[in-house]
Amino acid sequence: MLLDIVLWIVLGGVAGWLASIIMKKNAQMGLIANIVVGIIGALIGGFVMNALGFSEATGFNLYSLFVAVLGAVVLLAILGFVRRARV
């Protein structure tokens, strides 16, 4: 159980980091922000993939990482849009 939580935190951190590189936000984000964005992104990515009819992401594998990065990119894009709209 504890190992699963640690693995999901690591996967979230890697996914958030990759998404921040893709969205060119890497210099603005730290470790905690990458982890949070990656974990929330995994939830968003899972919802989007499920809505599109793709199989669920389960386990600690490349498909799960892909889904988490996809969701994290979506999250960062939405946050960027909201920040630009507020200014």
FITOR-732014 format. One record per atom (N, C-alpha, C, O): atom name; x, z, y; residue number from 1. Coordinates in Angstrom, 1 decimal, m for minus. Example, Ala and Ser with C-alpha at 12.3 -4.5 7.8 and 13.67 -1.06 7.14 Angstrom:
<sites>
@atom: N xx: 13.2 zz: 7.8 yy: m5.7 n: 1
@atom: CA xx: 12.3 zz: 7.8 yy: m4.5 n: 1
@atom: C xx: 13.2 zz: 7.8 yy: m3.3 n: 1
@atom: O xx: 14.2 zz: 8.5 yy: m3.3 n: 1
@atom: N xx: 12.8 zz: 7.1 yy: m2.2 n: 2
@atom: CA xx: 13.7 zz: 7.1 yy: m1.1 n: 2
@atom: C xx: 12.9 zz: 7.9 yy: 0.0 n: 2
@atom: O xx: 13.4 zz: 8.0 yy: 1.1 n: 2
</sites>
This chain:
<sites>
@atom: N xx: 0.8 zz: 0.0 yy: m1.2 n: 1
@atom: CA xx: 0.0 zz: 0.0 yy: 0.0 n: 1
@atom: C xx: 0.9 zz: 0.0 yy: 1.3 n: 1
@atom: O xx: 0.7 zz: m0.8 yy: 2.2 n: 1
@atom: N xx: 1.8 zz: 0.9 yy: 1.3 n: 2
@atom: CA xx: 2.7 zz: 1.0 yy: 2.5 n: 2
@atom: C xx: 3.6 zz: m0.3 yy: 2.6 n: 2
@atom: O xx: 3.8 zz: m0.8 yy: 3.7 n: 2
@atom: N xx: 4.0 zz: m0.8 yy: 1.5 n: 3
@atom: CA xx: 4.8 zz: m2.0 yy: 1.5 n: 3
@atom: C xx: 4.0 zz: m3.2 yy: 2.0 n: 3
@atom: O xx: 4.5 zz: m4.1 yy: 2.8 n: 3
@atom: N xx: 2.7 zz: m3.3 yy: 1.6 n: 4
@atom: CA xx: 1.8 zz: m4.3 yy: 2.1 n: 4
@atom: C xx: 1.7 zz: m4.3 yy: 3.6 n: 4
@atom: O xx: 1.7 zz: m5.3 yy: 4.3 n: 4
@atom: N xx: 1.5 zz: m3.1 yy: 4.2 n: 5
@atom: CA xx: 1.4 zz: m2.9 yy: 5.6 n: 5
@atom: C xx: 2.7 zz: m3.4 yy: 6.3 n: 5
@atom: O xx: 2.6 zz: m4.1 yy: 7.3 n: 5
@atom: N xx: 3.8 zz: m3.0 yy: 5.8 n: 6
@atom: CA xx: 5.1 zz: m3.4 yy: 6.4 n: 6
@atom: C xx: 5.3 zz: m4.9 yy: 6.3 n: 6
@atom: O xx: 5.7 zz: m5.5 yy: 7.3 n: 6
@atom: N xx: 4.9 zz: m5.5 yy: 5.2 n: 7
@atom: CA xx: 5.0 zz: m7.0 yy: 5.1 n: 7
@atom: C xx: 4.1 zz: m7.7 yy: 6.1 n: 7
@atom: O xx: 4.5 zz: m8.7 yy: 6.6 n: 7
@atom: N xx: 2.9 zz: m7.2 yy: 6.3 n: 8
@atom: CA xx: 2.0 zz: m7.8 yy: 7.2 n: 8
@atom: C xx: 2.5 zz: m7.7 yy: 8.7 n: 8
@atom: O xx: 2.3 zz: m8.5 yy: 9.5 n: 8
@atom: N xx: 3.2 zz: m6.5 yy: 9.0 n: 9
@atom: CA xx: 3.8 zz: m6.3 yy: 10.3 n: 9
@atom: C xx: 4.9 zz: m7.3 yy: 10.5 n: 9
@atom: O xx: 5.1 zz: m7.9 yy: 11.5 n: 9
@atom: N xx: 5.7 zz: m7.5 yy: 9.4 n: 10
@atom: CA xx: 6.8 zz: m8.5 yy: 9.5 n: 10
@atom: C xx: 6.3 zz: m9.9 yy: 9.7 n: 10
@atom: O xx: 6.8 zz: m10.6 yy: 10.5 n: 10
@atom: N xx: 5.3 zz: m10.2 yy: 8.9 n: 11
@atom: CA xx: 4.7 zz: m11.6 yy: 9.0 n: 11
@atom: C xx: 4.1 zz: m11.8 yy: 10.4 n: 11
@atom: O xx: 4.2 zz: m12.8 yy: 11.0 n: 11
@atom: N xx: 3.4 zz: m10.8 yy: 10.9 n: 12
@atom: CA xx: 2.9 zz: m10.8 yy: 12.3 n: 12
@atom: C xx: 4.0 zz: m11.0 yy: 13.3 n: 12
@atom: O xx: 3.8 zz: m11.8 yy: 14.2 n: 12
@atom: N xx: 5.1 zz: m10.3 yy: 13.1 n: 13
@atom: CA xx: 6.2 zz: m10.4 yy: 14.1 n: 13
@atom: C xx: 6.8 zz: m11.8 yy: 14.1 n: 13
@atom: O xx: 7.0 zz: m12.4 yy: 15.1 n: 13
@atom: N xx: 7.0 zz: m12.4 yy: 12.9 n: 14
@atom: CA xx: 7.5 zz: m13.7 yy: 12.7 n: 14
@atom: C xx: 6.6 zz: m14.8 yy: 13.3 n: 14
@atom: O xx: 7.0 zz: m15.7 yy: 14.0 n: 14
@atom: N xx: 5.3 zz: m14.6 yy: 13.0 n: 15
@atom: CA xx: 4.3 zz: m15.6 yy: 13.4 n: 15
@atom: C xx: 4.2 zz: m15.5 yy: 15.0 n: 15
@atom: O xx: 4.1 zz: m16.5 yy: 15.6 n: 15
@atom: N xx: 4.2 zz: m14.3 yy: 15.5 n: 16
@atom: CA xx: 4.1 zz: m14.2 yy: 17.0 n: 16
@atom: C xx: 5.3 zz: m14.7 yy: 17.7 n: 16
@atom: O xx: 5.2 zz: m15.4 yy: 18.7 n: 16
@atom: N xx: 6.5 zz: m14.5 yy: 17.1 n: 17
@atom: CA xx: 7.7 zz: m15.0 yy: 17.6 n: 17
@atom: C xx: 7.7 zz: m16.6 yy: 17.6 n: 17
@atom: O xx: 8.1 zz: m17.2 yy: 18.6 n: 17
@atom: N xx: 7.3 zz: m17.2 yy: 16.5 n: 18
@atom: CA xx: 7.3 zz: m18.6 yy: 16.4 n: 18
@atom: C xx: 6.3 zz: m19.2 yy: 17.3 n: 18
@atom: O xx: 6.5 zz: m20.2 yy: 18.0 n: 18
@atom: N xx: 5.1 zz: m18.6 yy: 17.5 n: 19
@atom: CA xx: 4.1 zz: m19.0 yy: 18.4 n: 19
@atom: C xx: 4.6 zz: m18.9 yy: 19.9 n: 19
@atom: O xx: 4.3 zz: m19.8 yy: 20.7 n: 19
@atom: N xx: 5.3 zz: m17.9 yy: 20.2 n: 20
@atom: CA xx: 5.8 zz: m17.7 yy: 21.5 n: 20
@atom: C xx: 6.9 zz: m18.8 yy: 21.8 n: 20
@atom: O xx: 7.0 zz: m19.2 yy: 23.0 n: 20
@atom: N xx: 7.7 zz: m19.2 yy: 20.8 n: 21
@atom: CA xx: 8.6 zz: m20.3 yy: 21.0 n: 21
@atom: C xx: 7.9 zz: m21.6 yy: 21.2 n: 21
@atom: O xx: 8.2 zz: m22.4 yy: 22.1 n: 21
@atom: N xx: 6.8 zz: m21.8 yy: 20.4 n: 22
@atom: CA xx: 6.1 zz: m23.1 yy: 20.5 n: 22
@atom: C xx: 5.4 zz: m23.2 yy: 21.9 n: 22
@atom: O xx: 5.4 zz: m24.2 yy: 22.5 n: 22
@atom: N xx: 4.9 zz: m22.0 yy: 22.4 n: 23
@atom: CA xx: 4.1 zz: m22.0 yy: 23.7 n: 23
@atom: C xx: 5.1 zz: m21.8 yy: 24.9 n: 23
@atom: O xx: 4.6 zz: m21.6 yy: 26.0 n: 23
@atom: N xx: 6.4 zz: m21.7 yy: 24.6 n: 24
@atom: CA xx: 7.4 zz: m21.4 yy: 25.6 n: 24
@atom: C xx: 7.1 zz: m20.1 yy: 26.4 n: 24
@atom: O xx: 7.3 zz: m20.1 yy: 27.6 n: 24
@atom: N xx: 6.8 zz: m19.1 yy: 25.7 n: 25
@atom: CA xx: 6.6 zz: m17.7 yy: 26.2 n: 25
@atom: C xx: 7.6 zz: m16.7 yy: 25.7 n: 25
@atom: O xx: 7.4 zz: m15.5 yy: 25.9 n: 25
@atom: N xx: 8.6 zz: m17.2 yy: 25.0 n: 26
@atom: CA xx: 9.5 zz: m16.3 yy: 24.3 n: 26
@atom: C xx: 10.2 zz: m15.4 yy: 25.2 n: 26
@atom: O xx: 10.4 zz: m14.2 yy: 24.8 n: 26
@atom: N xx: 10.6 zz: m15.8 yy: 26.4 n: 27
@atom: CA xx: 11.3 zz: m14.9 yy: 27.3 n: 27
@atom: C xx: 10.4 zz: m13.9 yy: 27.9 n: 27
@atom: O xx: 10.9 zz: m12.8 yy: 28.4 n: 27
@atom: N xx: 9.1 zz: m14.0 yy: 27.8 n: 28
@atom: CA xx: 8.2 zz: m13.1 yy: 28.4 n: 28
@atom: C xx: 7.7 zz: m12.1 yy: 27.4 n: 28
@atom: O xx: 7.1 zz: m11.1 yy: 27.8 n: 28
@atom: N xx: 8.0 zz: m12.3 yy: 26.2 n: 29
@atom: CA xx: 7.4 zz: m11.4 yy: 25.1 n: 29
@atom: C xx: 8.5 zz: m10.6 yy: 24.4 n: 29
@atom: O xx: 9.6 zz: m11.1 yy: 24.2 n: 29
@atom: N xx: 8.2 zz: m9.4 yy: 24.1 n: 30
@atom: CA xx: 9.1 zz: m8.5 yy: 23.3 n: 30
@atom: C xx: 8.6 zz: m8.4 yy: 21.9 n: 30
@atom: O xx: 7.7 zz: m9.1 yy: 21.4 n: 30
@atom: N xx: 9.3 zz: m7.6 yy: 21.1 n: 31
@atom: CA xx: 9.0 zz: m7.4 yy: 19.7 n: 31
@atom: C xx: 7.6 zz: m6.9 yy: 19.5 n: 31
@atom: O xx: 6.9 zz: m7.5 yy: 18.6 n: 31
@atom: N xx: 7.1 zz: m5.9 yy: 20.2 n: 32
@atom: CA xx: 5.8 zz: m5.4 yy: 20.0 n: 32
@atom: C xx: 4.7 zz: m6.4 yy: 20.3 n: 32
@atom: O xx: 3.8 zz: m6.6 yy: 19.6 n: 32
@atom: N xx: 4.9 zz: m7.2 yy: 21.4 n: 33
@atom: CA xx: 4.0 zz: m8.2 yy: 21.8 n: 33
@atom: C xx: 3.9 zz: m9.3 yy: 20.7 n: 33
@atom: O xx: 2.9 zz: m9.8 yy: 20.4 n: 33
@atom: N xx: 5.1 zz: m9.7 yy: 20.2 n: 34
@atom: CA xx: 5.1 zz: m10.7 yy: 19.1 n: 34
@atom: C xx: 4.3 zz: m10.2 yy: 17.9 n: 34
@atom: O xx: 3.6 zz: m11.0 yy: 17.3 n: 34
@atom: N xx: 4.5 zz: m8.9 yy: 17.5 n: 35
@atom: CA xx: 3.8 zz: m8.4 yy: 16.4 n: 35
@atom: C xx: 2.3 zz: m8.4 yy: 16.6 n: 35
@atom: O xx: 1.5 zz: m8.8 yy: 15.8 n: 35
@atom: N xx: 1.9 zz: m7.9 yy: 17.8 n: 36
@atom: CA xx: 0.4 zz: m7.9 yy: 18.1 n: 36
@atom: C xx: m0.2 zz: m9.3 yy: 18.1 n: 36
@atom: O xx: m1.2 zz: m9.5 yy: 17.6 n: 36
@atom: N xx: 0.5 zz: m10.2 yy: 18.8 n: 37
@atom: CA xx: 0.0 zz: m11.6 yy: 18.9 n: 37
@atom: C xx: 0.0 zz: m12.2 yy: 17.5 n: 37
@atom: O xx: m1.0 zz: m12.9 yy: 17.2 n: 37
@atom: N xx: 1.0 zz: m11.9 yy: 16.7 n: 38
@atom: CA xx: 1.0 zz: m12.5 yy: 15.3 n: 38
@atom: C xx: m0.1 zz: m11.9 yy: 14.4 n: 38
@atom: O xx: m0.8 zz: m12.7 yy: 13.7 n: 38
@atom: N xx: m0.4 zz: m10.6 yy: 14.5 n: 39
@atom: CA xx: m1.5 zz: m10.0 yy: 13.7 n: 39
@atom: C xx: m2.8 zz: m10.5 yy: 14.2 n: 39
@atom: O xx: m3.7 zz: m10.9 yy: 13.4 n: 39
@atom: N xx: m3.1 zz: m10.5 yy: 15.5 n: 40
@atom: CA xx: m4.4 zz: m11.0 yy: 16.0 n: 40
@atom: C xx: m4.5 zz: m12.5 yy: 15.7 n: 40
@atom: O xx: m5.5 zz: m13.0 yy: 15.4 n: 40
@atom: N xx: m3.4 zz: m13.2 yy: 15.9 n: 41
@atom: CA xx: m3.4 zz: m14.6 yy: 15.5 n: 41
@atom: C xx: m3.7 zz: m14.9 yy: 14.1 n: 41
@atom: O xx: m4.4 zz: m15.9 yy: 13.8 n: 41
@atom: N xx: m3.2 zz: m14.0 yy: 13.2 n: 42
@atom: CA xx: m3.6 zz: m14.2 yy: 11.8 n: 42
@atom: C xx: m5.1 zz: m14.1 yy: 11.6 n: 42
@atom: O xx: m5.7 zz: m14.8 yy: 10.8 n: 42
@atom: N xx: m5.7 zz: m13.2 yy: 12.3 n: 43
@atom: CA xx: m7.2 zz: m13.0 yy: 12.2 n: 43
@atom: C xx: m7.9 zz: m14.2 yy: 12.7 n: 43
@atom: O xx: m8.8 zz: m14.8 yy: 12.1 n: 43
@atom: N xx: m7.4 zz: m14.7 yy: 13.9 n: 44
@atom: CA xx: m8.0 zz: m15.9 yy: 14.5 n: 44
@atom: C xx: m7.8 zz: m17.1 yy: 13.6 n: 44
@atom: O xx: m8.7 zz: m17.9 yy: 13.4 n: 44
@atom: N xx: m6.6 zz: m17.3 yy: 13.1 n: 45
@atom: CA xx: m6.2 zz: m18.4 yy: 12.3 n: 45
@atom: C xx: m7.1 zz: m18.4 yy: 11.0 n: 45
@atom: O xx: m7.5 zz: m19.5 yy: 10.5 n: 45
@atom: N xx: m7.2 zz: m17.2 yy: 10.4 n: 46
@atom: CA xx: m8.0 zz: m17.1 yy: 9.2 n: 46
@atom: C xx: m9.5 zz: m17.5 yy: 9.5 n: 46
@atom: O xx: m10.1 zz: m18.2 yy: 8.7 n: 46
@atom: N xx: m10.0 zz: m17.1 yy: 10.6 n: 47
@atom: CA xx: m11.4 zz: m17.4 yy: 11.0 n: 47
@atom: C xx: m11.5 zz: m18.9 yy: 11.2 n: 47
@atom: O xx: m12.5 zz: m19.6 yy: 10.7 n: 47
@atom: N xx: m10.6 zz: m19.5 yy: 11.9 n: 48
@atom: CA xx: m10.6 zz: m21.0 yy: 12.2 n: 48
@atom: C xx: m10.5 zz: m21.8 yy: 10.9 n: 48
@atom: O xx: m11.3 zz: m22.7 yy: 10.7 n: 48
@atom: N xx: m9.5 zz: m21.4 yy: 10.1 n: 49
@atom: CA xx: m9.3 zz: m22.2 yy: 8.8 n: 49
@atom: C xx: m10.6 zz: m22.1 yy: 7.9 n: 49
@atom: O xx: m11.0 zz: m23.0 yy: 7.3 n: 49
@atom: N xx: m11.1 zz: m20.9 yy: 7.9 n: 50
@atom: CA xx: m12.3 zz: m20.7 yy: 7.0 n: 50
@atom: C xx: m13.5 zz: m21.5 yy: 7.6 n: 50
@atom: O xx: m14.3 zz: m22.1 yy: 6.8 n: 50
@atom: N xx: m13.7 zz: m21.5 yy: 8.9 n: 51
@atom: CA xx: m14.7 zz: m22.3 yy: 9.5 n: 51
@atom: C xx: m14.6 zz: m23.8 yy: 9.3 n: 51
@atom: O xx: m15.5 zz: m24.5 yy: 9.2 n: 51
@atom: N xx: m13.3 zz: m24.2 yy: 9.2 n: 52
@atom: CA xx: m13.0 zz: m25.7 yy: 8.9 n: 52
@atom: C xx: m13.1 zz: m26.0 yy: 7.4 n: 52
@atom: O xx: m13.0 zz: m27.2 yy: 7.1 n: 52
@atom: N xx: m13.3 zz: m25.0 yy: 6.6 n: 53
@atom: CA xx: m13.5 zz: m25.3 yy: 5.2 n: 53
@atom: C xx: m12.2 zz: m25.2 yy: 4.4 n: 53
@atom: O xx: m12.2 zz: m25.6 yy: 3.2 n: 53
@atom: N xx: m11.1 zz: m24.8 yy: 4.9 n: 54
@atom: CA xx: m9.9 zz: m24.6 yy: 4.2 n: 54
@atom: C xx: m9.9 zz: m23.3 yy: 3.4 n: 54
@atom: O xx: m10.7 zz: m22.4 yy: 3.7 n: 54
@atom: N xx: m9.0 zz: m23.3 yy: 2.4 n: 55
@atom: CA xx: m8.9 zz: m22.0 yy: 1.6 n: 55
@atom: C xx: m8.4 zz: m20.9 yy: 2.4 n: 55
@atom: O xx: m7.7 zz: m21.0 yy: 3.4 n: 55
@atom: N xx: m8.7 zz: m19.7 yy: 1.9 n: 56
@atom: CA xx: m8.3 zz: m18.5 yy: 2.6 n: 56
@atom: C xx: m6.8 zz: m18.2 yy: 2.5 n: 56
@atom: O xx: m6.3 zz: m18.6 yy: 1.4 n: 56
@atom: N xx: m6.2 zz: m17.6 yy: 3.5 n: 57
@atom: CA xx: m4.8 zz: m17.3 yy: 3.4 n: 57
@atom: C xx: m4.7 zz: m15.9 yy: 2.8 n: 57
@atom: O xx: m5.2 zz: m14.9 yy: 3.4 n: 57
@atom: N xx: m4.2 zz: m15.8 yy: 1.6 n: 58
@atom: CA xx: m4.0 zz: m14.5 yy: 1.0 n: 58
@atom: C xx: m2.6 zz: m14.3 yy: 0.5 n: 58
@atom: O xx: m1.9 zz: m15.3 yy: 0.1 n: 58
@atom: N xx: m2.1 zz: m13.2 yy: 0.7 n: 59
@atom: CA xx: m0.7 zz: m12.9 yy: 0.2 n: 59
@atom: C xx: 0.3 zz: m13.2 yy: 1.3 n: 59
@atom: O xx: 0.0 zz: m13.5 yy: 2.4 n: 59
@atom: N xx: 1.6 zz: m13.0 yy: 0.9 n: 60
@atom: CA xx: 2.7 zz: m13.2 yy: 1.8 n: 60
@atom: C xx: 3.4 zz: m14.4 yy: 1.4 n: 60
@atom: O xx: 4.3 zz: m14.4 yy: 0.6 n: 60
@atom: N xx: 2.9 zz: m15.6 yy: 2.0 n: 61
@atom: CA xx: 3.5 zz: m16.9 yy: 1.6 n: 61
@atom: C xx: 3.5 zz: m17.8 yy: 2.9 n: 61
@atom: O xx: 3.1 zz: m17.4 yy: 3.9 n: 61
@atom: N xx: 4.0 zz: m19.0 yy: 2.7 n: 62
@atom: CA xx: 4.2 zz: m19.9 yy: 3.8 n: 62
@atom: C xx: 2.8 zz: m20.3 yy: 4.4 n: 62
@atom: O xx: 2.7 zz: m20.5 yy: 5.6 n: 62
@atom: N xx: 1.8 zz: m20.5 yy: 3.5 n: 63
@atom: CA xx: 0.5 zz: m20.8 yy: 4.0 n: 63
@atom: C xx: m0.1 zz: m19.8 yy: 5.0 n: 63
@atom: O xx: m0.6 zz: m20.0 yy: 6.0 n: 63
@atom: N xx: 0.1 zz: m18.5 yy: 4.6 n: 64
@atom: CA xx: m0.3 zz: m17.4 yy: 5.4 n: 64
@atom: C xx: 0.4 zz: m17.4 yy: 6.7 n: 64
@atom: O xx: m0.2 zz: m17.1 yy: 7.8 n: 64
@atom: N xx: 1.7 zz: m17.7 yy: 6.7 n: 65
@atom: CA xx: 2.5 zz: m17.8 yy: 7.9 n: 65
@atom: C xx: 2.0 zz: m18.9 yy: 8.8 n: 65
@atom: O xx: 1.9 zz: m18.7 yy: 10.0 n: 65
@atom: N xx: 1.7 zz: m20.1 yy: 8.2 n: 66
@atom: CA xx: 1.2 zz: m21.2 yy: 9.0 n: 66
@atom: C xx: m0.1 zz: m20.8 yy: 9.6 n: 66
@atom: O xx: m0.3 zz: m21.1 yy: 10.8 n: 66
@atom: N xx: m1.0 zz: m20.2 yy: 8.9 n: 67
@atom: CA xx: m2.3 zz: m19.8 yy: 9.5 n: 67
@atom: C xx: m2.1 zz: m18.8 yy: 10.6 n: 67
@atom: O xx: m2.8 zz: m18.9 yy: 11.7 n: 67
@atom: N xx: m1.2 zz: m17.8 yy: 10.4 n: 68
@atom: CA xx: m1.0 zz: m16.8 yy: 11.5 n: 68
@atom: C xx: m0.4 zz: m17.5 yy: 12.7 n: 68
@atom: O xx: m0.7 zz: m17.1 yy: 13.8 n: 68
@atom: N xx: 0.6 zz: m18.4 yy: 12.5 n: 69
@atom: CA xx: 1.2 zz: m19.1 yy: 13.7 n: 69
@atom: C xx: 0.1 zz: m19.9 yy: 14.4 n: 69
@atom: O xx: 0.1 zz: m20.0 yy: 15.6 n: 69
@atom: N xx: m0.7 zz: m20.6 yy: 13.7 n: 70
@atom: CA xx: m1.7 zz: m21.4 yy: 14.3 n: 70
@atom: C xx: m2.7 zz: m20.6 yy: 15.1 n: 70
@atom: O xx: m3.0 zz: m20.9 yy: 16.2 n: 70
@atom: N xx: m3.1 zz: m19.5 yy: 14.6 n: 71
@atom: CA xx: m4.0 zz: m18.6 yy: 15.3 n: 71
@atom: C xx: m3.3 zz: m17.9 yy: 16.5 n: 71
@atom: O xx: m3.9 zz: m17.8 yy: 17.6 n: 71
@atom: N xx: m2.0 zz: m17.6 yy: 16.4 n: 72
@atom: CA xx: m1.2 zz: m17.0 yy: 17.5 n: 72
@atom: C xx: m1.1 zz: m18.1 yy: 18.6 n: 72
@atom: O xx: m1.1 zz: m17.7 yy: 19.8 n: 72
@atom: N xx: m0.9 zz: m19.3 yy: 18.3 n: 73
@atom: CA xx: m0.8 zz: m20.4 yy: 19.3 n: 73
@atom: C xx: m2.1 zz: m20.5 yy: 20.0 n: 73
@atom: O xx: m2.1 zz: m20.6 yy: 21.2 n: 73
@atom: N xx: m3.2 zz: m20.5 yy: 19.3 n: 74
@atom: CA xx: m4.5 zz: m20.5 yy: 19.9 n: 74
@atom: C xx: m4.7 zz: m19.3 yy: 20.8 n: 74
@atom: O xx: m5.2 zz: m19.5 yy: 22.0 n: 74
@atom: N xx: m4.3 zz: m18.1 yy: 20.4 n: 75
@atom: CA xx: m4.4 zz: m16.9 yy: 21.2 n: 75
@atom: C xx: m3.6 zz: m17.0 yy: 22.5 n: 75
@atom: O xx: m4.1 zz: m16.7 yy: 23.6 n: 75
@atom: N xx: m2.4 zz: m17.5 yy: 22.4 n: 76
@atom: CA xx: m1.5 zz: m17.6 yy: 23.6 n: 76
@atom: C xx: m2.1 zz: m18.7 yy: 24.5 n: 76
@atom: O xx: m2.0 zz: m18.5 yy: 25.7 n: 76
@atom: N xx: m2.7 zz: m19.7 yy: 24.0 n: 77
@atom: CA xx: m3.3 zz: m20.8 yy: 24.8 n: 77
@atom: C xx: m4.5 zz: m20.2 yy: 25.6 n: 77
@atom: O xx: m4.6 zz: m20.5 yy: 26.8 n: 77
@atom: N xx: m5.3 zz: m19.5 yy: 24.9 n: 78
@atom: CA xx: m6.5 zz: m18.9 yy: 25.5 n: 78
@atom: C xx: m6.0 zz: m17.9 yy: 26.6 n: 78
@atom: O xx: m6.6 zz: m17.9 yy: 27.7 n: 78
@atom: N xx: m5.0 zz: m17.0 yy: 26.3 n: 79
@atom: CA xx: m4.6 zz: m16.1 yy: 27.3 n: 79
@atom: C xx: m4.0 zz: m16.8 yy: 28.5 n: 79
@atom: O xx: m4.2 zz: m16.3 yy: 29.6 n: 79
@atom: N xx: m3.2 zz: m17.9 yy: 28.3 n: 80
@atom: CA xx: m2.7 zz: m18.6 yy: 29.4 n: 80
@atom: C xx: m3.7 zz: m19.2 yy: 30.2 n: 80
@atom: O xx: m3.6 zz: m19.3 yy: 31.5 n: 80
@atom: N xx: m4.8 zz: m19.8 yy: 29.6 n: 81
@atom: CA xx: m5.9 zz: m20.4 yy: 30.4 n: 81
@atom: C xx: m6.6 zz: m19.3 yy: 31.2 n: 81
@atom: O xx: m7.0 zz: m19.5 yy: 32.4 n: 81
@atom: N xx: m6.8 zz: m18.1 yy: 30.6 n: 82
@atom: CA xx: m7.5 zz: m17.0 yy: 31.3 n: 82
@atom: C xx: m6.7 zz: m16.6 yy: 32.5 n: 82
@atom: O xx: m7.2 zz: m16.3 yy: 33.6 n: 82
@atom: N xx: m5.4 zz: m16.4 yy: 32.3 n: 83
@atom: CA xx: m4.5 zz: m16.0 yy: 33.4 n: 83
@atom: C xx: m4.5 zz: m17.1 yy: 34.6 n: 83
@atom: O xx: m4.5 zz: m16.7 yy: 35.7 n: 83
@atom: N xx: m4.5 zz: m18.3 yy: 34.2 n: 84
@atom: CA xx: m4.5 zz: m19.4 yy: 35.3 n: 84
@atom: C xx: m5.8 zz: m19.4 yy: 36.0 n: 84
@atom: O xx: m5.9 zz: m19.7 yy: 37.2 n: 84
@atom: N xx: m6.9 zz: m19.1 yy: 35.3 n: 85
@atom: CA xx: m8.3 zz: m19.2 yy: 35.9 n: 85
@atom: C xx: m8.5 zz: m18.0 yy: 36.8 n: 85
@atom: O xx: m9.2 zz: m18.1 yy: 37.8 n: 85
@atom: N xx: m7.8 zz: m16.8 yy: 36.5 n: 86
@atom: CA xx: m7.9 zz: m15.7 yy: 37.4 n: 86
@atom: C xx: m7.2 zz: m15.8 yy: 38.7 n: 86
@atom: O xx: m7.6 zz: m15.2 yy: 39.7 n: 86
@atom: N xx: m6.2 zz: m16.6 yy: 38.7 n: 87
@atom: CA xx: m5.3 zz: m16.7 yy: 39.9 n: 87
@atom: C xx: m5.9 zz: m17.6 yy: 40.9 n: 87
@atom: O xx: m5.3 zz: m17.8 yy: 42.0 n: 87
</sites>
